[in-house]
Amino acid sequence: MRKRHRTGAKSTKNSRLPRPSPSMYTTLQPRTSRNQSSSPTQPKPRRQVSPSPTFSPPIMTSDVRVNPHYAKVKRRADARVARIMMKDDNWAAKNAKVDLAFLASAWCFTCDGGTLDLAMDWNHWVFLFDDQFDEGHLMTDLTAAEDEIEKTVAVMRGTLRVSAKELPVRYMMQTISDGVRKNSTPEFQKHWINMHQLYYSGLLQQVNDTQAEKLSSYTIQEYIELRVRNIGVYPAIALTQYAEGVTSLPEHILQHPSLQECMRVCAELVVLVNDIASFKKDVALDMDLNIINLTRKGGHGLTTQQAMDQTFVEMLHWEICIGASEPDDTSEDRKELKCEKHGSLSSRRCRETQR
């Protein structure tokens, strides 16, 4: 399956960044046959511009805040992952430019430097771990994939120890999980593993269906059900909860239908952003496994714009999140969406609609 996009960001003196543009645009260049002449006498192909619906203002109105420890911790984290992975200077420079440390700093913008260190390590780990299933040796080997995940969960529980030299990716999760166990309750540790297992289940389905060549025949709903799990949002929310100190919520709060729906909407939004960002490339490579392409195929002649509009209308089902929630004015009810406020796009819209 297509890799998720990694977007870098430059450091800024101001911890607040400009608000996102109200809408994104995907510019498509029609594919040209290899045998088609590129003679200058031929007219240039007309560009197609497909604006996505303007969904940013209602749910992304807050400026991005960056953890004040970002610059200092980034240097340590980038050097550490290069050392653990035993990579050369060229790899280290490229990784630093991708700047996954910035991603962690935007999610976890109030935690201390030590906790931010752990969050940065997790962001490096999740992409390295995910690459094995997307394009590495586990891509079409279900037995090996199941073994990798079983042993990774054992590492997370502390029942299996590994060395950095032999298994660097698994070792990174070992150091991360050691920190989580040291600074959280047994209840949160269970939640931490459960959120990761949702992600792992998506990866295993991805490998199984890749091996069986089923991916190209997915319906839109099947695609969404897979991607909300294997996009990695659920464990990222657990990471943000840990970093921001939201570690003592009781199980009935964590399983509240409103909170569960908010988390799902977060995952769906990440799927949308990923597929819009990669749509031009997917068209060029004639790849069908993209939410816009799948909508267009199943819509009996929909244009790209119509498919994009329909995708947003059908997926952003805020009313489910709102309808299930009637919070009492208690500290626990107010805390339940704190991590969503920090790490997601949906909770602000939910609260605004409840007013």
Sequence and secondary structure as in RCSB ss.txt:
>XXXX:A:sequence
MRKRHRTGAKSTKNSRLPRPSPSMYTTLQPRTSRNQSSSPTQPKPRRQVSPSPTFSPPIMTSDVRVNPHYAKVKR
RADARVARIMMKDDNWAAKNAKVDLAFLASAWCFTCDGGTLDLAMDWNHWVFLFDDQFDEGHLMTDLTAAEDEIE
KTVAVMRGTLRVSAKELPVRYMMQTISDGVRKNSTPEFQKHWINMHQLYYSGLLQQVNDTQAEKLSSYTIQEYIE
LRVRNIGVYPAIALTQYAEGVTSLPEHILQHPSLQECMRVCAELVVLVNDIASFKKDVALDMDLNIINLTRKGGH
GLTTQQAMDQTFVEMLHWEICIGASEPDDTSEDRKELKCEKHGSLSSRRCRETQR
>XXXX:A:secstr
            SSSB     S  EEEE     TTS   TTS     EEEE    HHHH  S  B  TTHHHHHH
HHHHHHHHHTT  HHHHHHHHHH HHHHHHHHS SS HHHHHHHHHHHHHHHHHHHHHHTSTTTT HHHHHHHHH
HHHHHHHTS    TTT HHHHHHHHHHHHHHHTS HHHHHHHHHHHHHHHHHHHHHHHHHHTT GGG  HHHHHH
HHHHHTSHHHHHHHHHHHTT     HHHHT HHHHHHHHHHHHHHHHHHHHHTHHHHHHTT   SHHHHHHHHTT
S  HHHHHHHHHHHH  HHHHHHT    SSHHHHHTTHHHHHH SSHHHHHHHH 
